[in-house]
């Protein structure tokens, strides 16, 4: 869902300056592995932070630091390949054009939403995989009932 969020964000962000009602959001294929691995690690980080019973401001700060480090590391690697799809050089508080402090609040809001709401609406891939393993099913059709919503049910054919 990270790529979907990025396309929606870029469409709305660009609309603020262009008023283009077509809302042509954009992303990069590099975003697929970047978001996929980030979401997996964020799930683990979230579980650990909640297990530690840390207050919300500490958790949000931790999420933002993780996001900035992740974006900086991916941006640095992609820049070495001349393939970094973003450039924050035009922002006042940027680090090498790879991250910008101006996005701290949107990242905090996104982290808050992900922690409190999306967990109840989305079955994350790693949880789906673990649920399949715990059920001990080896056939190609698996039916999983969400532990978050009693009425939610997901059928998966592999």
Steps between C-alpha positions, in 0.01 A plus 500: 500500500805728519501557124129580503558752779788656308294537182211652698736734688677621185166554325368713786832679556525591131134606496580764763723678249336410167129444580512218244174314564630187327720444810784333308698348788828325433751260648795288395557126470777551756222576749379138492800339674555811711147500643471122521805465720418815700150377583635164611754666730247758623266220607779353711591842639136572581461171687817566701402859586153393613648213701722753680188706579670816379285816483363615165742796454798267546355247254426768239850645537646152457291437188607835351867430570467156340328650195768767460783248536326267253442778247856628542654155453287413197550846354877475546513159334277604212700821455813291449313340208370840381152357560362687803141591405469788750691821560428721800774752414237771460392464862660719763577225754634219283796269531666452163159519331427151635286585805324813617384600845194666346348151467532417873137585575355307203719202596378523861137508384561204269667305781213579737242384244696185425539412866142567608274447203653304214583205724126446539427524128789330321641150534873560466689248283725376782200438728323319218803277449535430871128425528530247218795335672324485835197335343728226367330508162695370204225494239463777244182652644523680831222681682606739772277686741650828614582521869431874491144502373272208578294553186800531264596195301764454234515213257828442324576260219867435454 
